[in-house]
């Protein structure tokens, strides 16, 4: 059972996966995007890997910069955190 839970957690997709996929689609690297939004690469990496949450402020910035609504980002974040919590 423990190995099943570890596998489920590993397969759980943080909202940052969508950020990374979007950046790949538009041809922008994570480093370039971090610089564009005035963040350190480390801060953006933390959001991408799910160790830092997407806040309302971050969601608004993502909407402005990537054209994907802030409500999408908040829902994606809430779903991820809920799924993660259910596995604890």
Legacy VTK file of the C-alpha trace (Angstrom):
# vtk DataFile Version 3.0
C-alpha trace
ASCII
DATASET POLYDATA
POINTS 88 float
0.000 0.000 0.000
2.816 2.397 0.868
4.396 1.953 -2.571
1.000 2.580 -4.219
0.672 5.875 -2.341
4.190 6.914 -3.331
3.396 6.151 -6.968
0.131 8.126 -6.813
1.952 11.130 -5.347
4.643 10.862 -8.006
2.022 10.813 -10.764
0.083 13.756 -9.336
0.557 16.737 -11.611
1.158 20.100 -9.941
-0.194 23.227 -11.640
3.385 24.101 -12.499
3.315 21.336 -15.104
0.817 23.482 -17.000
3.068 26.523 -16.655
6.010 24.542 -18.037
3.942 23.120 -20.913
2.682 26.612 -21.780
6.194 28.032 -21.764
7.376 25.164 -23.979
4.503 25.835 -26.386
5.326 29.522 -26.719
9.067 28.872 -26.908
10.052 30.591 -23.664
12.456 28.996 -21.201
11.786 28.930 -17.473
14.798 31.199 -16.942
13.560 33.689 -19.534
10.078 33.707 -18.025
11.440 34.192 -14.503
13.449 37.168 -15.710
10.442 38.569 -17.599
8.229 38.492 -14.489
10.951 39.688 -12.111
11.268 36.440 -10.161
14.318 34.379 -9.384
14.609 31.089 -11.221
14.411 29.340 -7.833
11.080 30.987 -6.955
9.579 29.985 -10.299
10.989 26.451 -9.990
9.266 26.139 -6.601
5.917 27.049 -8.157
6.515 24.728 -11.094
7.395 21.729 -8.917
4.484 22.392 -6.559
6.535 23.131 -3.470
5.176 26.701 -3.496
1.477 27.347 -4.126
-0.053 29.481 -6.832
-1.471 32.418 -4.891
-4.140 34.824 -6.138
-1.396 37.323 -6.967
0.535 34.683 -8.900
-2.638 33.606 -10.712
-3.284 37.190 -11.816
0.292 37.514 -13.050
0.012 34.226 -14.976
-3.215 35.449 -16.554
-1.560 38.684 -17.619
1.625 37.029 -18.918
0.319 33.738 -20.343
-3.272 34.618 -21.217
-4.773 31.801 -19.141
-7.416 32.997 -16.681
-6.612 33.409 -13.023
-9.670 31.302 -12.192
-8.084 28.404 -14.110
-4.876 28.698 -12.077
-6.697 28.910 -8.749
-8.876 25.899 -9.610
-5.820 23.949 -10.772
-4.010 24.807 -7.531
-6.995 23.909 -5.345
-7.487 20.576 -7.118
-3.801 19.718 -6.747
-3.658 20.599 -3.046
-6.909 18.730 -2.394
-5.624 15.602 -4.138
-2.319 15.861 -2.307
-4.107 16.225 1.015
-6.340 13.227 0.296
-3.213 11.100 -0.118
-1.767 12.068 3.258
LINES 1 89
88 0 1 2 3 4 5 6 7 8 9 10 11 12 13 14 15 16 17 18 19 20 21 22 23 24 25 26 27 28 29 30 31 32 33 34 35 36 37 38 39 40 41 42 43 44 45 46 47 48 49 50 51 52 53 54 55 56 57 58 59 60 61 62 63 64 65 66 67 68 69 70 71 72 73 74 75 76 77 78 79 80 81 82 83 84 85 86 87
